[in-house]
Amino acid sequence: MNERNAEIPLLKQAIQSFQGQMEGVIIVDSSFDLPEFRKELQKIEEEFAGFVTVIWDTEDRGGGESLSHGSRLAVERGATWV
């Protein structure tokens, strides 16, 4: 298990706490070079289908671009706040 995979239980706990408080969660993932971590994120997306969307980036575009990418998708889906 790599260091990033250790974050998965905390991420799942956070997502569970968001349910009922918001319409969904968008995760922008740029861990293209960490296939084990991507597998774990895919499991989360499947477990929370309809609530969690993962955007699978193929390169690291930086934090600002990732936030913009996720925010644009949320607005396209009708989000009133991000």
ChimeraX attribute file (.defattr): number of C-alpha atoms within 10 A of each C-alpha:
attribute: neighborCount
match mode: 1-to-1
recipient: residues
	/A:1	7
	/A:2	9
	/A:3	8
	/A:4	13
	/A:5	17
	/A:6	11
	/A:7	11
	/A:8	15
	/A:9	12
	/A:10	11
	/A:11	14
	/A:12	15
	/A:13	10
	/A:14	11
	/A:15	16
	/A:16	12
	/A:17	11
	/A:18	14
	/A:19	14
	/A:20	8
	/A:21	8
	/A:22	10
	/A:23	11
	/A:24	17
	/A:25	19
	/A:26	18
	/A:27	16
	/A:28	19
	/A:29	18
	/A:30	18
	/A:31	16
	/A:32	14
	/A:33	11
	/A:34	12
	/A:35	10
	/A:36	15
	/A:37	21
	/A:38	19
	/A:39	12
	/A:40	15
	/A:41	22
	/A:42	16
	/A:43	12
	/A:44	19
	/A:45	18
	/A:46	13
	/A:47	12
	/A:48	17
	/A:49	11
	/A:50	11
	/A:51	16
	/A:52	20
	/A:53	20
	/A:54	16
	/A:55	15
	/A:56	15
	/A:57	14
	/A:58	11
	/A:59	11
	/A:60	13
	/A:61	11
	/A:62	9
	/A:63	11
	/A:64	8
	/A:65	12
	/A:66	18
	/A:67	14
	/A:68	12
	/A:69	17
	/A:70	20
	/A:71	17
	/A:72	14
	/A:73	14
	/A:74	17
	/A:75	12
	/A:76	9
	/A:77	9
	/A:78	9
	/A:79	14
	/A:80	7
	/A:81	7
	/A:82	11
